[in-house]
Amino acid sequence: MSDRHIVYISVGSNLGDRLQNCRQGIIALTRCGGSRILAQSRIYMTEPVDYEDQDWFINMAVKLETTKDPFELLDTIKSVQRAAGRKRDKIRFGPRVLDLDIIFFDDLVLDSDRLVVPHPRMHQRRFVLKPICDIDPTIIHPIFKKDMQSLLDGLGKDEQRVIEYQ
C-alpha cells in the first residue's frame, strides 16, 4: 500500500440535529489527523431501509485522502461516532446519531471480522450510491466490476426514496 489512500465514506444521521451531526462527524474525521476531505456529495433526505419504523435520514458521502490503514481509519470512525453520542445499536439498521461507513478504500477487497471493504450492501443502497455518484459516478466496484452509475441505475425506481435536502 502507498502512503496515501483514497477512501469513500457514507455519512448519515436520523437522530437530533441530523445535518449538524453529519457535518460535525466529517469535521471530526479530519481533526483526528492523517486525513483530509477531497470532495463531498450533495445532502439528501433518505427513507430508512431494512428497519423502516424510524425517522428519515440525512445522508451524504465524502471522498477522503488518508495516511491511515483501513483498521486505523475504522478505529478513528468508531471514536468519532462515540464522541457524537452513538451507543451500541439496540436495533440492527435502527436509529443512530451518526453513522460513518467505509464504502471503498482504494481498490482494496478486504473481508475480516472487524471490517469488510467494499461495504457489503452498498450496491443495494440508493442512499449510498446516489451521493457517491455526485462525487464520481465512474468509480469501479472492485468485485462487481461495474461503475457506480450502473449500480445506481440497476436499483428499482420506486424503492428507497432519496430526496435532495433543501
Backbone as ProteinMPNN parsed JSONL, in Angstrom:
{"seq_chain_A": "MSDRHIVYISVGSNLGDRLQNCRQGIIALTRCGGSRILAQSRIYMTEPVDYEDQDWFINMAVKLETTKDPFELLDTIKSVQRAAGRKRDKIRFGPRVLDLDIIFFDDLVLDSDRLVVPHPRMHQRRFVLKPICDIDPTIIHPIFKKDMQSLLDGLGKDEQRVIEYQ", "coords_chain_A": {"N_chain_A": [[0.839, -1.2, 0.0], [0.408, 2.273, -0.68], [1.534, 5.437, 0.771], [-0.558, 7.206, 0.895], [-4.058, 7.108, 0.754], [-7.143, 6.728, -0.997], [-10.37, 7.133, 0.036], [-13.818, 6.394, 0.295], [-16.523, 7.493, 2.129], [-19.605, 6.865, 3.595], [-22.026, 8.927, 5.081], [-24.319, 9.428, 7.683], [-27.334, 10.279, 9.538], [-30.092, 10.088, 11.8], [-31.109, 11.052, 14.139], [-31.662, 13.673, 16.501], [-30.131, 16.806, 15.659], [-29.817, 16.236, 12.618], [-28.424, 17.072, 10.246], [-26.383, 18.696, 11.301], [-25.09, 16.783, 12.9], [-23.989, 15.122, 10.91], [-22.29, 16.933, 9.566], [-20.537, 17.68, 11.656], [-19.42, 15.19, 12.185], [-17.937, 14.721, 9.857], [-16.071, 16.824, 9.99], [-14.789, 16.097, 12.364], [-13.5, 13.745, 11.566], [-11.35, 14.713, 10.079], [-10.021, 16.232, 11.948], [-8.81, 14.416, 13.559], [-6.411, 13.858, 12.49], [-4.122, 12.968, 9.843], [-5.878, 12.714, 7.723], [-7.768, 14.155, 5.028], [-10.477, 15.955, 3.538], [-11.433, 15.53, 0.238], [-13.57, 15.771, -1.494], [-17.12, 16.318, -1.419], [-20.421, 15.065, -1.406], [-23.729, 16.114, -2.53], [-26.381, 16.806, -0.194], [-28.774, 14.624, 1.199], [-32.157, 13.68, 1.999], [-33.254, 10.657, 3.213], [-35.139, 7.702, 2.893], [-35.662, 5.291, 5.453], [-34.092, 2.025, 5.426], [-34.499, -1.489, 5.56], [-34.942, -1.597, 8.609], [-37.75, -0.028, 9.05], [-39.355, 1.519, 10.73], [-38.736, 4.241, 11.717], [-37.359, 7.601, 11.821], [-36.65, 9.507, 8.815], [-33.415, 9.665, 7.248], [-30.591, 11.9, 7.136], [-28.28, 11.93, 4.611], [-25.04, 11.694, 3.108], [-21.965, 11.666, 1.215], [-18.408, 11.409, 1.454], [-15.26, 11.996, -0.075], [-12.161, 10.99, 0.848], [-8.78, 11.617, 1.617], [-6.273, 9.746, 3.071], [-3.66, 8.877, 5.389], [-3.855, 6.762, 6.955], [-4.16, 3.241, 7.699], [-6.654, 0.756, 6.774], [-7.743, -0.293, 9.2], [-6.866, 1.467, 11.173], [-8.235, 3.728, 10.319], [-10.857, 2.802, 10.645], [-10.9, 2.571, 13.467], [-10.649, 5.288, 14.115], [-13.063, 6.244, 13.02], [-14.948, 4.893, 14.641], [-14.352, 6.075, 17.09], [-15.038, 8.763, 16.545], [-17.796, 8.456, 16.108], [-18.625, 7.558, 18.662], [-17.95, 9.843, 20.182], [-19.821, 11.572, 19.148], [-22.046, 10.684, 20.358], [-23.071, 8.227, 19.777], [-24.244, 5.103, 20.694], [-23.984, 1.601, 21.477], [-25.706, -0.162, 18.994], [-29.052, -0.861, 19.458], [-31.005, -1.835, 17.829], [-30.645, -3.502, 14.836], [-29.712, -1.763, 11.975], [-31.148, 0.365, 12.91], [-32.216, 3.528, 14.455], [-29.783, 6.183, 14.58], [-27.36, 8.439, 15.853], [-25.066, 9.163, 14.511], [-23.646, 7.81, 11.651], [-20.99, 6.394, 10.131], [-19.588, 4.946, 7.423], [-17.121, 3.004, 5.864], [-16.936, 2.826, 2.511], [-15.416, 2.421, 0.131], [-11.95, 1.683, -0.003], [-9.276, 2.735, -1.45], [-8.739, 0.445, -4.056], [-9.119, -1.763, -2.618], [-9.963, -5.053, -1.537], [-11.335, -6.476, 1.163], [-12.019, -8.716, 3.745], [-12.697, -9.152, 6.838], [-13.107, -9.989, 10.338], [-13.523, -7.573, 11.611], [-13.88, -5.635, 9.642], [-15.289, -5.082, 6.448], [-14.581, -4.469, 3.146], [-15.066, -3.656, -0.242], [-17.957, -1.986, 1.142], [-20.377, -4.302, 2.178], [-23.139, -4.129, 1.478], [-23.474, -1.926, -0.083], [-24.051, -1.744, -2.82], [-26.727, -2.156, -2.962], [-27.974, 0.001, -1.928], [-29.513, 2.93, -2.349], [-29.169, 5.295, -0.941], [-26.474, 5.324, -0.47], [-25.237, 4.982, -2.996], [-26.209, 7.134, -4.604], [-25.164, 9.602, -3.406], [-22.386, 8.976, -3.71], [-22.183, 8.851, -6.471], [-22.536, 11.547, -7.026], [-20.019, 12.521, -6.428], [-18.209, 10.903, -7.929], [-19.254, 9.155, -10.52], [-18.019, 7.208, -11.999], [-16.441, 5.443, -10.618], [-15.189, 2.221, -10.2], [-16.544, -0.723, -8.958], [-14.652, -2.956, -7.122], [-15.196, -5.696, -6.97], [-17.64, -6.335, -8.341], [-17.115, -5.168, -10.757], [-18.416, -3.055, -11.994], [-19.455, 0.3, -12.728], [-20.339, 3.024, -10.497], [-22.582, 4.497, -11.332], [-23.912, 2.67, -12.984], [-24.577, 0.694, -11.114], [-26.314, 2.196, -9.501], [-28.312, 2.831, -11.391], [-29.337, 0.317, -11.735], [-30.981, -0.198, -9.591], [-34.351, -0.56, -8.364], [-36.798, 1.797, -9.389], [-38.765, 2.78, -7.608], [-38.077, 2.176, -5.034], [-36.519, 2.886, -1.872], [-36.6, 5.852, -1.32], [-34.964, 8.866, -2.076], [-34.265, 12.129, -1.513], [-33.165, 15.277, -2.557], [-31.75, 17.413, -0.167], [-33.033, 20.429, 1.013]], "CA_chain_A": [[0.0, 0.0, 0.0], [1.141, 3.535, -0.688], [1.379, 6.224, 1.994], [-1.825, 7.939, 0.844], [-5.151, 6.277, 0.27], [-8.411, 7.386, -1.314], [-11.439, 6.418, 0.732], [-15.164, 6.962, 0.211], [-17.243, 7.224, 3.363], [-21.014, 7.238, 3.661], [-22.295, 9.642, 6.326], [-25.759, 9.517, 7.894], [-27.882, 10.509, 10.875], [-31.538, 10.335, 11.866], [-31.454, 11.468, 15.498], [-31.212, 15.015, 16.857], [-29.889, 17.7, 14.527], [-29.22, 15.288, 11.674], [-27.458, 17.724, 9.367], [-25.237, 19.098, 12.128], [-24.378, 15.562, 13.275], [-23.196, 14.703, 9.747], [-21.224, 17.917, 9.328], [-19.563, 17.565, 12.744], [-18.72, 13.929, 12.002], [-16.953, 14.907, 8.784], [-15.009, 17.677, 10.539], [-14.047, 15.311, 13.363], [-12.619, 12.81, 10.858], [-10.132, 15.396, 9.665], [-9.33, 16.742, 13.141], [-8.072, 13.306, 14.177], [-5.101, 13.817, 11.853], [-3.828, 11.977, 8.818], [-6.922, 12.64, 6.695], [-8.37, 15.415, 4.562], [-11.609, 15.799, 2.632], [-11.164, 15.955, -1.134], [-14.847, 16.1, -2.144], [-18.32, 15.973, -0.659], [-21.634, 14.997, -2.223], [-24.886, 16.869, -2.07], [-27.008, 16.27, 1.017], [-30.057, 14.002, 0.873], [-33.05, 13.056, 2.975], [-33.432, 9.315, 2.68], [-36.066, 6.797, 3.552], [-34.95, 4.179, 6.098], [-34.064, 0.732, 4.747], [-34.454, -2.662, 6.442], [-35.786, -1.276, 9.758], [-38.433, 1.136, 8.481], [-40.106, 2.244, 11.749], [-37.855, 5.273, 12.26], [-37.319, 8.828, 11.032], [-35.787, 9.55, 7.638], [-32.026, 10.023, 7.492], [-29.8, 12.805, 6.306], [-27.127, 11.17, 4.122], [-24.117, 12.276, 2.134], [-20.731, 10.899, 1.127], [-17.188, 12.195, 1.302], [-14.037, 11.381, -0.599], [-11.159, 11.319, 1.846], [-7.412, 11.14, 1.448], [-5.774, 9.428, 4.406], [-2.425, 8.124, 5.549], [-4.174, 5.653, 7.858], [-4.541, 1.977, 7.087], [-8.105, 0.568, 6.955], [-8.13, -0.535, 10.594], [-6.676, 2.737, 11.891], [-9.352, 4.578, 9.938], [-12.039, 2.264, 11.324], [-10.813, 2.974, 14.877], [-10.961, 6.72, 14.14], [-14.504, 6.371, 12.771], [-15.662, 4.457, 15.842], [-14.122, 7.113, 18.09], [-15.855, 9.924, 16.155], [-19.198, 8.098, 16.353], [-18.84, 7.572, 20.119], [-17.903, 11.241, 20.617], [-21.08, 12.199, 18.708], [-23.122, 10.174, 21.201], [-23.583, 6.931, 19.327], [-24.077, 3.989, 21.619], [-24.155, 0.298, 20.824], [-27.011, -0.205, 18.342], [-30.007, -1.814, 20.027], [-31.757, -2.389, 16.696], [-29.824, -3.523, 13.627], [-30.177, -0.792, 10.974], [-32.059, 1.27, 13.593], [-31.858, 4.94, 14.57], [-28.419, 6.471, 15.015], [-26.98, 9.844, 15.865], [-24.071, 9.33, 13.451], [-23.222, 6.558, 11.027], [-19.904, 6.587, 9.174], [-19.218, 3.645, 6.873], [-16.134, 2.953, 4.794], [-17.519, 2.187, 1.33], [-14.246, 1.986, -0.627], [-10.623, 2.069, 0.475], [-8.574, 2.492, -2.712], [-9.491, -0.635, -4.719], [-8.919, -2.877, -1.702], [-11.016, -6.009, -1.192], [-10.968, -6.94, 2.496], [-13.114, -9.378, 4.465], [-12.21, -9.574, 8.144], [-14.123, -9.925, 11.392], [-13.732, -6.176, 12.002], [-14.143, -4.712, 8.538], [-15.468, -5.611, 5.097], [-14.464, -3.419, 2.134], [-16.086, -2.623, -0.212], [-19.085, -2.222, 2.043], [-21.071, -5.453, 1.581], [-24.504, -3.845, 0.998], [-23.515, -0.613, -0.738], [-24.619, -1.833, -4.171], [-28.184, -2.257, -2.806], [-28.382, 1.162, -1.157], [-29.587, 4.19, -3.093], [-28.654, 6.374, -0.091], [-25.018, 5.289, -0.593], [-24.845, 5.136, -4.394], [-26.519, 8.474, -5.141], [-24.123, 10.557, -3.019], [-21.091, 8.644, -4.303], [-22.267, 9.278, -7.879], [-22.307, 13.001, -7.056], [-18.575, 12.747, -6.374], [-17.596, 10.271, -9.102], [-20.074, 8.02, -10.952], [-17.226, 6.26, -12.784], [-15.683, 4.527, -9.748], [-15.492, 0.812, -10.493], [-16.608, -1.62, -7.802], [-13.577, -3.92, -7.388], [-15.698, -7.071, -7.045], [-18.666, -6.454, -9.379], [-16.556, -4.617, -11.989], [-19.386, -2.115, -12.569], [-19.298, 1.642, -12.164], [-21.37, 3.408, -9.518], [-23.807, 4.904, -12.026], [-24.591, 1.435, -13.422], [-25.182, 0.078, -9.924], [-27.455, 3.037, -9.127], [-29.351, 2.659, -12.413], [-29.887, -1.027, -11.599], [-31.942, -0.283, -8.487], [-35.743, -0.265, -8.714], [-37.077, 3.242, -9.341], [-39.689, 3.173, -6.55], [-37.626, 1.787, -3.708], [-35.52, 3.713, -1.207], [-36.711, 7.248, -1.743], [-33.852, 9.752, -1.757], [-34.671, 13.468, -1.944], [-32.128, 16.26, -2.249], [-32.066, 18.228, 1.007], [-33.118, 21.857, 0.685]], "C_chain_A": [[0.879, 1.257, 0.0], [0.889, 4.275, 0.621], [0.049, 6.956, 2.056], [-2.874, 7.072, 0.176], [-6.369, 7.14, -0.006], [-9.537, 6.508, -0.771], [-12.753, 7.16, 0.498], [-15.921, 6.52, 1.451], [-18.67, 7.721, 3.223], [-21.279, 7.819, 5.053], [-23.8, 9.745, 6.488], [-26.124, 9.754, 9.346], [-29.397, 10.611, 10.772], [-32.006, 10.633, 13.283], [-30.912, 12.87, 15.764], [-31.117, 15.91, 15.637], [-29.095, 16.915, 13.484], [-28.135, 15.908, 10.803], [-26.202, 18.121, 10.141], [-24.425, 17.877, 12.562], [-23.465, 15.099, 12.141], [-22.017, 15.644, 9.525], [-20.131, 17.804, 10.389], [-18.767, 16.269, 12.627], [-17.635, 14.034, 10.952], [-15.778, 15.744, 9.285], [-14.142, 16.881, 11.515], [-13.105, 14.305, 12.702], [-11.291, 13.465, 10.491], [-9.347, 15.923, 10.861], [-8.515, 15.657, 13.842], [-6.697, 13.129, 13.554], [-4.985, 12.72, 10.806], [-4.834, 11.889, 7.693], [-7.381, 14.034, 6.302], [-9.466, 15.104, 3.558], [-11.218, 16.345, 1.263], [-12.44, 16.39, -1.845], [-15.988, 15.657, -1.236], [-19.52, 16.004, -1.601], [-22.636, 16.062, -1.792], [-25.447, 16.162, -0.84], [-28.406, 15.775, 0.654], [-30.835, 13.631, 2.126], [-33.394, 11.692, 2.394], [-34.337, 8.477, 3.566], [-35.275, 5.671, 4.227], [-35.118, 2.872, 5.329], [-33.908, -0.355, 5.808], [-35.332, -2.459, 7.683], [-36.476, 0.049, 9.434], [-39.176, 1.996, 9.502], [-39.197, 3.243, 12.472], [-37.892, 6.48, 11.332], [-36.394, 8.673, 9.83], [-34.391, 10.025, 8.054], [-31.618, 11.237, 6.673], [-28.583, 11.974, 5.909], [-26.311, 11.993, 3.145], [-22.918, 11.342, 2.065], [-19.571, 11.868, 1.003], [-16.102, 11.33, 0.688], [-12.908, 11.909, 0.274], [-9.8, 10.83, 1.372], [-6.864, 10.911, 2.848], [-4.44, 8.705, 4.343], [-2.651, 6.905, 6.446], [-4.435, 4.37, 7.071], [-6.026, 1.737, 7.391], [-8.53, 0.4, 8.417], [-7.906, 0.692, 11.469], [-7.833, 3.684, 11.578], [-10.643, 4.102, 10.609], [-12.042, 2.658, 12.795], [-11.143, 4.457, 15.038], [-12.457, 6.942, 13.976], [-15.304, 5.989, 14.01], [-15.524, 5.484, 16.96], [-14.979, 8.353, 17.81], [-17.333, 9.647, 16.43], [-19.511, 8.108, 17.847], [-18.878, 8.995, 20.651], [-19.18, 11.99, 20.239], [-22.267, 11.707, 19.533], [-23.697, 8.84, 20.763], [-23.243, 5.854, 20.351], [-24.236, 2.698, 20.835], [-25.575, 0.22, 20.264], [-27.887, -1.282, 18.961], [-30.77, -2.541, 18.933], [-30.849, -2.344, 15.472], [-30.486, -2.643, 12.565], [-31.147, 0.22, 11.575], [-31.538, 2.696, 13.656], [-30.424, 5.121, 15.074], [-28.117, 7.954, 14.905], [-25.945, 10.133, 14.784], [-23.648, 7.956, 12.956], [-22.194, 6.898, 9.961], [-19.465, 5.208, 8.714], [-18.178, 3.799, 5.786], [-16.766, 2.172, 3.638], [-16.404, 1.599, 0.462], [-12.991, 2.474, 0.078], [-9.673, 1.714, -0.66], [-9.394, 1.45, -3.49], [-9.342, -1.933, -3.915], [-10.169, -3.749, -1.584], [-10.555, -6.665, 0.1], [-12.192, -7.556, 3.157], [-12.547, -9.936, 5.765], [-13.356, -9.514, 9.146], [-14.474, -8.486, 11.747], [-14.221, -5.281, 10.875], [-14.269, -5.47, 7.22], [-15.469, -4.422, 4.137], [-14.331, -4.098, 0.777], [-17.236, -3.008, 0.726], [-20.002, -3.272, 1.415], [-22.486, -5.202, 1.055], [-24.599, -2.562, 0.18], [-24.186, -0.654, -2.101], [-26.149, -1.969, -4.15], [-28.776, -1.0, -2.174], [-28.34, 2.443, -1.984], [-28.975, 5.332, -2.268], [-27.122, 6.384, -0.017], [-24.608, 5.621, -2.026], [-25.073, 6.547, -4.929], [-25.474, 9.505, -4.705], [-22.747, 10.24, -3.613], [-21.075, 9.036, -5.776], [-22.121, 10.787, -8.024], [-20.817, 13.306, -7.138], [-17.898, 12.171, -7.61], [-18.391, 9.033, -9.515], [-19.287, 6.947, -11.706], [-16.384, 5.312, -11.936], [-16.138, 3.103, -10.049], [-15.465, 0.006, -9.2], [-15.595, -2.743, -8.04], [-14.011, -5.388, -7.441], [-16.652, -7.233, -8.225], [-18.201, -5.946, -10.742], [-17.569, -3.758, -12.749], [-19.157, -0.748, -11.945], [-20.507, 2.0, -11.295], [-22.674, 3.798, -10.193], [-24.584, 3.687, -12.498], [-25.262, 0.735, -12.249], [-26.411, 0.864, -9.478], [-28.608, 2.841, -10.107], [-30.031, 1.301, -12.307], [-30.869, -1.195, -10.452], [-33.344, 0.039, -8.99], [-36.057, 1.201, -8.486], [-37.917, 3.666, -8.136], [-39.225, 2.794, -5.153], [-36.593, 2.754, -3.19], [-35.569, 5.169, -1.695], [-35.558, 8.075, -1.189], [-34.191, 11.108, -2.366], [-33.563, 14.447, -1.595], [-32.603, 17.182, -1.138], [-32.033, 19.702, 0.62], [-32.715, 22.705, 1.862]], "O_chain_A": [[1.95, 1.285, 0.606], [0.132, 3.811, 1.474], [-0.427, 7.292, 3.141], [-2.617, 6.401, -0.823], [-6.6, 8.149, 0.661], [-9.635, 5.319, -1.076], [-12.797, 8.39, 0.503], [-15.959, 5.336, 1.786], [-18.914, 8.847, 2.79], [-20.823, 7.283, 6.062], [-24.497, 10.108, 5.541], [-25.346, 9.475, 10.258], [-29.93, 11.144, 9.798], [-33.189, 10.479, 13.588], [-29.824, 13.215, 15.302], [-31.909, 15.797, 14.702], [-27.864, 16.933, 13.475], [-27.056, 15.337, 10.642], [-25.085, 17.9, 9.674], [-23.196, 17.935, 12.587], [-22.314, 14.729, 12.374], [-20.887, 15.202, 9.322], [-18.943, 17.828, 10.067], [-17.574, 16.244, 12.932], [-16.539, 13.501, 11.127], [-14.621, 15.408, 9.031], [-12.915, 16.98, 11.492], [-12.022, 14.041, 13.225], [-10.236, 12.838, 10.584], [-8.125, 16.046, 10.787], [-7.623, 15.964, 14.633], [-5.897, 12.33, 14.041], [-5.656, 11.691, 10.875], [-4.67, 11.07, 6.788], [-7.388, 14.962, 7.111], [-9.395, 14.119, 2.824], [-10.737, 17.471, 1.142], [-12.404, 17.275, -2.701], [-15.843, 14.757, -0.409], [-19.615, 16.862, -2.478], [-22.42, 16.801, -0.831], [-25.028, 15.055, -0.499], [-29.129, 16.423, -0.103], [-30.26, 13.314, 3.168], [-33.776, 11.58, 1.23], [-34.298, 8.541, 4.794], [-34.323, 5.151, 3.644], [-36.133, 2.64, 4.673], [-33.255, -0.147, 6.831], [-36.378, -3.099, 7.793], [-35.867, 1.115, 9.53], [-39.592, 3.106, 9.169], [-38.925, 3.112, 13.665], [-38.388, 6.402, 10.208], [-35.489, 7.839, 9.818], [-34.221, 10.694, 9.073], [-32.227, 11.553, 5.651], [-27.927, 11.382, 6.766], [-26.829, 12.868, 2.451], [-22.865, 10.34, 2.779], [-19.72, 12.989, 0.518], [-16.035, 10.119, 0.9], [-12.727, 13.118, 0.418], [-9.689, 9.75, 0.791], [-6.976, 11.78, 3.713], [-4.134, 8.013, 3.372], [-1.736, 6.112, 6.665], [-4.876, 4.412, 5.923], [-6.6, 2.464, 8.202], [-9.579, 0.907, 8.816], [-8.669, 0.934, 12.404], [-8.347, 4.36, 12.469], [-11.431, 4.918, 11.087], [-13.085, 3.044, 13.323], [-11.834, 4.844, 15.981], [-13.054, 7.733, 14.706], [-16.241, 6.695, 14.384], [-16.479, 5.734, 17.696], [-15.572, 8.923, 18.725], [-18.041, 10.518, 16.935], [-20.556, 8.616, 18.255], [-19.73, 9.33, 21.474], [-19.578, 12.931, 20.925], [-23.368, 12.247, 19.422], [-24.696, 8.377, 21.313], [-22.104, 5.727, 20.801], [-24.585, 2.719, 19.655], [-26.54, 0.502, 20.975], [-27.523, -2.458, 18.99], [-31.136, -3.707, 19.082], [-30.342, -1.284, 15.107], [-31.68, -2.772, 12.297], [-31.891, 0.87, 10.841], [-30.552, 3.04, 13.004], [-29.921, 4.334, 15.876], [-28.565, 8.631, 13.98], [-25.938, 11.219, 14.204], [-23.335, 7.061, 13.741], [-22.495, 7.607, 9.0], [-19.02, 4.393, 9.522], [-18.328, 4.627, 4.887], [-17.091, 0.994, 3.783], [-16.445, 0.422, 0.102], [-12.979, 3.548, 0.679], [-9.302, 0.552, -0.829], [-10.617, 1.568, -3.572], [-9.425, -3.036, -4.455], [-11.29, -3.242, -1.538], [-9.518, -7.328, 0.136], [-13.277, -6.976, 3.128], [-11.993, -11.035, 5.798], [-14.446, -9.04, 8.827], [-15.606, -8.206, 12.142], [-14.898, -4.282, 11.119], [-13.48, -6.364, 6.913], [-16.256, -3.488, 4.292], [-13.547, -5.039, 0.65], [-17.448, -4.177, 1.048], [-20.367, -3.15, 0.246], [-22.985, -5.994, 0.255], [-25.695, -2.157, -0.208], [-24.832, 0.317, -2.496], [-26.791, -1.904, -5.197], [-29.978, -0.956, -1.912], [-27.268, 2.971, -2.28], [-28.34, 6.229, -2.822], [-26.538, 7.36, 0.454], [-23.726, 6.452, -2.241], [-24.22, 7.09, -5.631], [-24.943, 10.221, -5.554], [-22.016, 11.159, -3.982], [-20.054, 9.506, -6.276], [-21.629, 11.259, -9.048], [-20.402, 14.235, -7.83], [-17.11, 12.852, -8.266], [-18.219, 7.968, -8.922], [-19.832, 5.889, -12.019], [-15.683, 4.46, -12.482], [-17.335, 2.827, -10.139], [-14.492, 0.047, -8.446], [-15.671, -3.42, -9.065], [-13.253, -6.234, -7.915], [-16.499, -8.157, -9.024], [-18.814, -6.253, -11.764], [-17.582, -3.733, -13.979], [-18.727, -0.637, -10.797], [-21.553, 1.355, -11.36], [-23.753, 3.474, -9.696], [-25.812, 3.68, -12.415], [-26.383, 0.241, -12.372], [-27.43, 0.275, -9.118], [-29.758, 2.699, -9.69], [-31.173, 1.143, -12.738], [-31.525, -2.231, -10.351], [-33.51, 0.816, -9.93], [-35.625, 1.783, -7.491], [-37.795, 4.804, -7.681], [-39.925, 3.071, -4.179], [-35.869, 3.375, -3.967], [-34.672, 5.632, -2.399], [-35.222, 7.998, -0.007], [-34.38, 11.226, -3.577], [-33.072, 14.453, -0.466], [-33.731, 17.674, -1.17], [-31.093, 20.155, -0.033], [-32.725, 23.933, 1.771]]}, "name": "protein", "num_of_chains": 1, "seq": "MSDRHIVYISVGSNLGDRLQNCRQGIIALTRCGGSRILAQSRIYMTEPVDYEDQDWFINMAVKLETTKDPFELLDTIKSVQRAAGRKRDKIRFGPRVLDLDIIFFDDLVLDSDRLVVPHPRMHQRRFVLKPICDIDPTIIHPIFKKDMQSLLDGLGKDEQRVIEYQ"}
